[in-house]
Amino acid sequence: QVQVVESGGGLVQAGGSLRLSCKVSGLSFDDYAMGWFRQAPGKEREGVSCISRGGGSIYWTDSVKGRFTISRDNAKNTLYLQMNSLKPEDTAMYYCAAGRSHYCSGSWSRPDFGYWGQGTQVTVSS
């Protein structure tokens, strides 16, 4: 049984930082690309970042480039998202997802990910 569990969300002031973690069990973590997605109220879920199984390829949505860092520790079956210089528009539920293959696809969209966590809320106050 695959489990994907996010943690680390919270309330932070604009300009602050948070580090999200995602612990995965029940699959060979180092065989799969991993991704972070987010969904704000009333909006579609959007991809934030995708990282290949070895960490050699990383993709970003433009709005977080230079502020967020994705990383993974395959020995700990854990994915991370370091978020700096947070803005109110980063407020959303953040989801971790396990990909269906080793690498991020060109579009790395929701259908490319097979297992999802329940999400962790990030709220950035102005």
Protein Blocks (a to p, Z undefined) as FASTA:
>chain_A
ZZdddehiacddehiacddddddehiafklpccddddddehiacddfbdcdfkopaccdd
fklgokaccdddfklopacdddehiafklgccddddddfbfbdcfklpaklpcbdcebja
ddddZZ
